[in-house]
Amino acid sequence: MSAPKKYLVTLGKGGPTPIALSFDGHGAWKAVADELEMSIGLESVEGDIVKVTVDGRPLTLRVVTGPDGEVRMEKVQSQRTGGVPVRVRSEGEVILGSRAVAPAPDADPVLVAPITGVILAVEVAVGDTVTQGQPMLVLEAMKMETILSAPRDGIVKTVNVVVQDRVRTADILVELE
């Protein structure tokens, strides 16, 4: 589990609430606010839609840029109700990782860029043994960091990127044997 990082989260028109987040390295966050502990998992990011689970309950959020240029997340609800804006400010970095998924029987032995972005970290080297879901790279796209994990168990055959490389969607980043 990573060391907790402190953030200020504002829900709706309320005041900022201090929250401590720590990442377990396997796609889940532990959040502590006012001595209340929650488990948060990132399920998927598709365009401006972010799907998470909070203590096992699914939640769908939309990333919105306000007229003042501030980026925030709003809960996606039915058409009858409005969303609750969520604003997060930090002194540290935010790293989002997707939860490990059971591999398909013929899981592809390559890790490809899911979106155009910049490589911020390379966590593996040629010859390393990796397990399905193990973090391999960190990719920054649209001011968000995403952990890219091994698609299956294997041995790293090639690493085609270094820190600060710009990559495009579907570029082959890492190949496994």
Backbone as CSV, one residue per row, in Angstrom:
resi,resn,N_x,N_y,N_z,CA_x,CA_y,CA_z,C_x,C_y,C_z
1,MET,0.866,-1.177,0.000,0.000,0.000,0.000,0.901,1.225,0.000
2,SER,0.586,2.173,-0.884,1.379,3.400,-0.963,1.115,4.276,0.258
3,ALA,2.043,5.183,0.509,1.854,6.137,1.604,0.667,7.030,1.266
4,PRO,-0.178,7.348,2.244,-1.350,8.187,1.966,-0.944,9.576,1.473
5,LYS,-1.703,10.086,0.509,-1.533,11.458,0.027,-2.789,12.219,0.419
6,LYS,-2.608,13.486,0.793,-3.732,14.274,1.294,-4.293,15.162,0.191
7,TYR,-5.634,15.223,0.130,-6.351,16.021,-0.863,-7.461,16.774,-0.150
8,LEU,-7.950,17.813,-0.810,-9.144,18.514,-0.350,-10.229,18.249,-1.377
9,VAL,-11.348,17.672,-0.939,-12.444,17.320,-1.831,-13.645,18.168,-1.449
10,THR,-14.252,18.806,-2.445,-15.449,19.614,-2.224,-16.609,18.955,-2.953
11,LEU,-17.661,18.622,-2.223,-18.860,18.034,-2.813,-19.938,19.101,-2.890
12,GLY,-20.461,19.306,-4.094,-21.510,20.295,-4.271,-21.079,21.662,-3.821
13,LYS,-21.906,22.324,-3.021,-21.599,23.669,-2.545,-21.037,23.650,-1.135
14,GLY,-20.721,22.454,-0.627,-20.153,22.335,0.710,-18.714,22.814,0.738
15,GLY,-18.150,22.830,1.936,-16.766,23.245,2.100,-15.811,22.101,1.809
16,PRO,-14.516,22.419,1.662,-13.528,21.379,1.388,-13.384,20.410,2.560
17,THR,-13.279,19.119,2.254,-13.091,18.074,3.247,-11.734,17.430,3.034
18,PRO,-10.883,17.356,4.067,-9.599,16.673,3.899,-9.829,15.173,3.726
19,ILE,-9.104,14.568,2.805,-9.204,13.132,2.558,-7.801,12.593,2.290
20,ALA,-7.509,11.407,2.805,-6.215,10.758,2.573,-6.443,9.552,1.674
21,LEU,-5.689,9.458,0.581,-5.818,8.348,-0.358,-4.515,7.571,-0.409
22,SER,-4.619,6.245,-0.394,-3.451,5.398,-0.611,-3.827,4.325,-1.617
23,PHE,-2.896,3.990,-2.511,-3.125,3.044,-3.594,-2.500,1.716,-3.217
24,ASP,-3.251,0.599,-3.437,-2.725,-0.703,-3.026,-1.871,-1.363,-4.109
25,GLY,-1.713,-0.730,-5.280,-0.900,-1.304,-6.342,-1.634,-2.323,-7.185
26,HIS,-2.884,-2.605,-6.873,-3.661,-3.598,-7.620,-4.976,-3.035,-8.129
27,GLY,-5.079,-1.733,-8.268,-6.278,-1.132,-8.839,-7.279,-0.621,-7.834
28,ALA,-6.957,-0.601,-6.546,-7.907,-0.115,-5.547,-7.259,0.957,-4.684
29,TRP,-8.070,1.894,-4.237,-7.645,2.975,-3.349,-8.300,2.755,-1.996
30,LYS,-7.636,3.195,-0.956,-8.244,3.292,0.369,-8.360,4.780,0.642
31,ALA,-9.573,5.242,0.927,-9.813,6.653,1.216,-10.246,6.773,2.668
32,VAL,-9.661,7.747,3.380,-10.037,8.002,4.774,-10.404,9.473,4.895
33,ALA,-11.638,9.727,5.352,-12.128,11.090,5.574,-12.926,11.090,6.867
34,ASP,-12.590,12.000,7.773,-13.288,12.092,9.065,-13.370,10.724,9.745
35,GLU,-12.274,9.971,9.754,-12.164,8.647,10.355,-13.058,7.596,9.702
36,LEU,-13.672,7.915,8.583,-14.468,6.960,7.812,-13.581,6.412,6.697
37,GLU,-13.485,5.074,6.607,-12.628,4.443,5.616,-13.473,3.837,4.508
38,MET,-13.065,4.074,3.242,-13.789,3.549,2.084,-12.795,2.894,1.131
39,SER,-13.267,1.907,0.386,-12.477,1.274,-0.655,-12.994,1.793,-1.995
40,ILE,-12.070,2.304,-2.832,-12.454,2.869,-4.121,-11.697,2.143,-5.217
41,GLY,-12.407,1.642,-6.221,-11.783,0.956,-7.351,-12.139,1.646,-8.648
42,LEU,-11.161,1.796,-9.535,-11.411,2.365,-10.858,-11.748,1.220,-11.788
43,GLU,-12.950,1.256,-12.349,-13.400,0.184,-13.240,-13.049,0.479,-14.690
44,SER,-13.327,1.711,-15.155,-13.022,2.051,-16.547,-13.068,3.559,-16.750
45,VAL,-12.377,4.001,-17.813,-12.425,5.389,-18.252,-12.683,5.344,-19.745
46,GLU,-13.803,5.915,-20.169,-14.162,5.945,-21.579,-14.561,7.377,-21.933
47,GLY,-13.630,8.077,-22.596,-13.886,9.479,-22.906,-13.962,10.276,-21.620
48,ASP,-15.106,10.973,-21.407,-15.259,11.776,-20.194,-16.028,11.033,-19.102
49,ILE,-16.310,9.736,-19.310,-17.047,8.937,-18.336,-16.074,8.070,-17.544
50,VAL,-16.150,8.166,-16.209,-15.296,7.394,-15.311,-16.207,6.522,-14.452
51,LYS,-15.984,5.203,-14.492,-16.782,4.277,-13.683,-15.913,3.771,-12.540
52,VAL,-16.423,3.919,-11.308,-15.706,3.497,-10.112,-16.632,2.656,-9.245
53,THR,-16.054,2.017,-8.237,-16.844,1.399,-7.182,-16.411,2.037,-5.872
54,VAL,-17.371,2.288,-5.001,-17.105,2.814,-3.664,-17.689,1.799,-2.692
55,ASP,-16.804,1.131,-1.932,-17.212,0.041,-1.037,-18.068,-0.982,-1.788
56,GLY,-17.658,-1.289,-3.020,-18.336,-2.311,-3.819,-19.556,-1.826,-4.585
57,ARG,-19.993,-0.586,-4.355,-21.168,-0.057,-5.063,-20.723,0.723,-6.286
58,PRO,-21.313,0.444,-7.461,-20.892,1.152,-8.684,-21.326,2.613,-8.679
59,LEU,-20.479,3.463,-9.266,-20.754,4.886,-9.384,-20.189,5.353,-10.709
60,THR,-20.993,6.087,-11.470,-20.548,6.609,-12.750,-20.414,8.118,-12.646
61,LEU,-19.224,8.629,-13.038,-18.921,10.052,-12.965,-18.587,10.584,-14.351
62,ARG,-18.797,11.872,-14.556,-18.436,12.539,-15.810,-17.441,13.639,-15.488
63,VAL,-16.341,13.714,-16.270,-15.357,14.781,-16.111,-15.875,15.989,-16.881
64,VAL,-15.981,17.124,-16.184,-16.560,18.334,-16.765,-15.603,19.501,-16.532
65,THR,-15.435,20.330,-17.548,-14.663,21.556,-17.385,-15.645,22.714,-17.301
66,GLY,-15.606,23.429,-16.173,-16.530,24.536,-15.953,-16.130,25.770,-16.736
67,PRO,-16.984,26.793,-16.760,-16.690,28.021,-17.492,-15.444,28.733,-16.965
68,ASP,-15.084,28.459,-15.694,-13.892,29.079,-15.107,-12.629,28.272,-15.417
69,GLY,-12.789,27.154,-16.177,-11.650,26.328,-16.544,-11.315,25.255,-15.524
70,GLU,-12.041,25.212,-14.402,-11.771,24.208,-13.381,-12.343,22.865,-13.812
71,VAL,-11.534,21.817,-13.699,-11.979,20.468,-14.046,-12.582,19.835,-12.805
72,ARG,-13.745,19.217,-12.955,-14.398,18.561,-11.831,-15.107,17.303,-12.330
73,MET,-15.592,16.491,-11.392,-16.330,15.281,-11.729,-17.736,15.416,-11.196
74,GLU,-18.706,15.019,-12.025,-20.099,15.059,-11.608,-20.673,13.659,-11.692
75,LYS,-21.493,13.321,-10.717,-22.161,12.023,-10.725,-23.167,12.005,-11.867
76,VAL,-23.145,10.943,-12.669,-24.102,10.790,-13.760,-25.350,10.174,-13.153
77,GLN,-26.460,10.891,-13.292,-27.725,10.420,-12.733,-28.770,10.392,-13.833
78,SER,-29.991,10.008,-13.481,-31.066,9.997,-14.466,-31.351,11.420,-14.918
79,GLN,-32.117,11.569,-15.992,-32.408,12.888,-16.550,-33.248,13.742,-15.605
80,ARG,-33.911,13.132,-14.616,-34.780,13.892,-13.717,-34.018,14.651,-12.653
81,THR,-32.767,14.270,-12.389,-32.024,14.922,-11.319,-30.702,15.432,-11.845
82,GLY,-30.139,16.409,-11.155,-28.853,16.956,-11.557,-27.709,16.230,-10.886
83,GLY,-26.507,16.475,-11.355,-25.322,15.850,-10.767,-24.808,16.649,-9.586
84,VAL,-23.935,16.042,-8.829,-23.270,16.708,-7.718,-21.837,16.960,-8.147
85,PRO,-21.426,18.226,-8.288,-20.049,18.466,-8.696,-19.061,18.055,-7.607
86,VAL,-17.986,17.417,-8.021,-16.933,16.987,-7.114,-15.645,17.636,-7.586
87,ARG,-14.974,18.355,-6.701,-13.735,19.040,-7.048,-12.625,18.481,-6.168
88,VAL,-11.482,18.150,-6.754,-10.360,17.604,-6.010,-9.139,18.476,-6.236
89,ARG,-8.517,18.910,-5.148,-7.266,19.665,-5.230,-6.221,18.871,-4.463
90,SER,-5.003,18.866,-4.976,-3.965,18.120,-4.283,-2.644,18.853,-4.319
91,GLU,-1.788,18.474,-3.391,-0.417,18.937,-3.424,0.447,17.869,-4.069
92,GLY,-0.090,16.658,-4.220,0.644,15.532,-4.789,0.086,15.138,-6.131
93,GLU,0.517,14.014,-6.603,0.056,13.517,-7.888,-1.108,12.566,-7.669
94,VAL,-1.930,12.419,-8.685,-3.036,11.479,-8.649,-2.732,10.404,-9.676
95,ILE,-2.738,9.150,-9.258,-2.502,8.044,-10.183,-3.729,7.160,-10.149
96,LEU,-4.311,6.940,-11.295,-5.490,6.094,-11.402,-5.088,4.768,-12.022
97,GLY,-5.538,3.702,-11.463,-5.232,2.382,-12.005,-6.505,1.608,-12.194
98,SER,-6.566,0.790,-13.218,-7.765,0.009,-13.438,-7.647,-1.337,-12.741
99,ARG,-8.769,-1.834,-12.267,-8.819,-3.085,-11.533,-8.458,-4.234,-12.469
100,ALA,-7.734,-5.208,-11.937,-7.333,-6.376,-12.726,-8.568,-7.143,-13.173
101,VAL,-8.523,-7.651,-14.391,-9.619,-8.399,-14.977,-9.083,-9.773,-15.329
102,ALA,-9.908,-10.799,-15.158,-9.467,-12.149,-15.508,-9.073,-12.180,-16.981
103,PRO,-7.919,-12.790,-17.288,-7.456,-12.793,-18.665,-8.320,-13.681,-19.551
104,ALA,-8.440,-13.280,-20.791,-9.113,-14.118,-21.768,-8.217,-15.317,-22.025
105,PRO,-8.766,-16.453,-22.475,-7.931,-17.625,-22.697,-6.728,-17.339,-23.602
106,ASP,-6.914,-16.509,-24.604,-5.833,-16.183,-25.532,-5.445,-14.717,-25.378
107,ALA,-5.192,-14.269,-24.142,-4.866,-12.868,-23.893,-3.677,-12.444,-24.751
108,ASP,-3.800,-11.294,-25.360,-2.766,-10.752,-26.227,-1.488,-10.501,-25.430
109,PRO,-0.333,-10.915,-25.949,0.914,-10.734,-25.209,1.516,-9.337,-25.354
110,VAL,0.717,-8.354,-25.753,1.238,-6.997,-25.896,0.394,-6.031,-25.066
111,LEU,1.061,-4.989,-24.594,0.391,-3.901,-23.890,0.375,-2.731,-24.849
112,VAL,-0.824,-2.239,-25.183,-0.944,-1.125,-26.126,-1.463,0.105,-25.407
113,ALA,-1.166,1.264,-25.971,-1.640,2.530,-25.408,-3.155,2.627,-25.618
114,PRO,-3.925,2.802,-24.537,-5.373,2.922,-24.680,-5.796,4.303,-25.182
115,ILE,-4.868,5.274,-25.093,-5.169,6.653,-25.457,-3.847,7.361,-25.743
116,THR,-3.890,8.440,-26.490,-2.695,9.233,-26.753,-2.260,9.920,-25.464
117,GLY,-0.948,9.889,-25.186,-0.469,10.515,-23.963,1.044,10.477,-23.865
118,VAL,1.536,10.688,-22.640,2.974,10.735,-22.356,3.285,9.697,-21.281
119,ILE,4.365,8.937,-21.473,4.788,7.939,-20.494,5.464,8.661,-19.326
120,LEU,4.947,8.439,-18.103,5.509,9.070,-16.909,6.405,8.128,-16.124
121,ALA,6.161,6.812,-16.227,6.971,5.845,-15.483,6.989,4.518,-16.210
122,VAL,8.127,3.858,-16.153,8.288,2.504,-16.695,8.689,1.631,-15.509
123,GLU,7.820,0.686,-15.147,8.013,-0.127,-13.946,8.627,-1.491,-14.230
124,VAL,8.880,-1.838,-15.509,9.423,-3.150,-15.859,10.599,-2.995,-16.813
125,ALA,11.385,-4.066,-16.913,12.517,-4.100,-17.842,12.501,-5.445,-18.568
126,VAL,13.215,-5.524,-19.681,13.312,-6.765,-20.443,13.827,-7.862,-19.508
127,GLY,13.157,-9.025,-19.567,13.546,-10.165,-18.734,12.772,-10.283,-17.441
128,ASP,12.048,-9.234,-17.035,11.246,-9.294,-15.805,10.083,-10.267,-15.980
129,THR,9.765,-11.003,-14.919,8.582,-11.854,-14.900,7.444,-11.026,-14.326
130,VAL,6.291,-11.014,-15.026,5.141,-10.236,-14.574,3.920,-11.139,-14.465
131,THR,2.988,-10.710,-13.632,1.719,-11.417,-13.498,0.606,-10.542,-14.032
132,GLN,-0.439,-11.183,-14.499,-1.590,-10.461,-15.051,-2.085,-9.446,-14.028
133,GLY,-2.245,-8.175,-14.468,-2.716,-7.101,-13.593,-1.612,-6.318,-12.910
134,GLN,-0.360,-6.777,-13.034,0.766,-6.074,-12.405,1.023,-4.757,-13.130
135,PRO,1.184,-3.645,-12.398,1.485,-2.367,-13.045,2.788,-2.437,-13.829
136,MET,2.762,-1.918,-15.083,3.946,-1.924,-15.935,4.383,-0.515,-16.308
137,LEU,3.417,0.361,-16.607,3.707,1.725,-17.048,2.702,2.679,-16.423
138,VAL,3.076,3.966,-16.380,2.126,5.014,-16.022,2.055,5.958,-17.215
139,LEU,0.831,6.197,-17.702,0.578,7.036,-18.875,-0.246,8.240,-18.443
140,GLU,0.184,9.438,-18.853,-0.594,10.641,-18.569,-1.342,11.034,-19.839
141,ALA,-2.638,11.247,-19.682,-3.480,11.694,-20.793,-4.551,12.613,-20.226
142,MET,-4.717,13.756,-20.805,-5.738,14.717,-20.383,-5.610,15.057,-18.891
143,LYS,-4.376,15.256,-18.424,-4.071,15.633,-17.045,-4.455,14.559,-16.032
144,MET,-4.638,13.317,-16.501,-4.932,12.203,-15.604,-3.870,11.136,-15.836
145,GLU,-3.465,10.484,-14.775,-2.475,9.429,-14.870,-3.171,8.083,-14.759
146,THR,-2.786,7.162,-15.638,-3.390,5.842,-15.670,-2.294,4.794,-15.578
147,ILE,-2.479,3.829,-14.694,-1.539,2.720,-14.596,-1.932,1.696,-15.652
148,LEU,-0.961,1.299,-16.480,-1.191,0.279,-17.493,-0.602,-1.023,-16.958
149,SER,-1.443,-2.050,-16.871,-1.066,-3.304,-16.237,-0.847,-4.414,-17.246
150,ALA,-0.111,-5.450,-16.820,0.174,-6.603,-17.676,-1.127,-7.275,-18.093
151,PRO,-1.295,-7.543,-19.409,-2.524,-8.173,-19.881,-2.608,-9.653,-19.505
152,ARG,-1.459,-10.260,-19.167,-1.416,-11.679,-18.769,-0.076,-11.942,-18.091
153,ASP,0.079,-13.137,-17.537,1.362,-13.541,-16.974,2.371,-13.712,-18.100
154,GLY,3.641,-13.446,-17.827,4.665,-13.659,-18.841,5.992,-13.055,-18.451
155,ILE,6.898,-13.076,-19.409,8.229,-12.487,-19.253,8.316,-11.333,-20.244
156,VAL,8.814,-10.195,-19.778,8.903,-9.008,-20.633,9.927,-9.281,-21.736
157,LYS,9.443,-9.238,-22.996,10.289,-9.483,-24.163,10.893,-8.179,-24.671
158,THR,10.058,-7.135,-24.786,10.540,-5.827,-25.229,9.786,-4.730,-24.493
159,VAL,10.476,-3.630,-24.250,9.867,-2.409,-23.729,10.162,-1.348,-24.777
160,ASN,9.129,-0.850,-25.439,9.294,0.048,-26.581,9.230,1.528,-26.234
161,VAL,9.175,1.861,-24.935,9.056,3.261,-24.522,9.994,3.563,-23.368
162,VAL,10.270,4.852,-23.184,11.003,5.350,-22.022,10.201,6.531,-21.471
163,VAL,10.559,6.954,-20.274,9.875,8.081,-19.641,9.937,9.305,-20.558
164,GLN,8.814,9.994,-20.658,8.598,11.208,-21.460,8.318,10.929,-22.936
165,ASP,8.282,9.648,-23.361,7.877,9.348,-24.747,6.417,9.716,-24.935
166,ARG,6.112,10.288,-26.087,4.727,10.542,-26.464,4.255,9.333,-27.261
167,VAL,3.080,8.819,-26.912,2.544,7.644,-27.590,1.152,7.956,-28.116
168,ARG,0.758,7.192,-29.114,-0.575,7.327,-29.709,-1.409,6.096,-29.378
169,THR,-2.703,6.246,-29.468,-3.617,5.143,-29.230,-3.210,3.948,-30.090
170,ALA,-3.154,2.777,-29.472,-2.845,1.486,-30.103,-1.359,1.262,-30.362
171,ASP,-0.474,2.202,-29.974,0.964,1.937,-30.073,1.301,0.753,-29.164
172,ILE,2.187,-0.131,-29.622,2.630,-1.258,-28.805,3.707,-0.736,-27.855
173,LEU,3.433,-0.844,-26.541,4.323,-0.309,-25.524,5.250,-1.376,-24.944
174,VAL,4.684,-2.551,-24.643,5.451,-3.650,-24.056,4.975,-4.955,-24.692
175,GLU,5.931,-5.870,-24.965,5.592,-7.198,-25.468,6.040,-8.234,-24.455
176,LEU,5.190,-9.272,-24.274,5.496,-10.363,-23.355,5.750,-11.652,-24.128
177,GLU,6.553,-12.547,-23.525,6.765,-13.886,-24.106,5.727,-14.820,-23.534
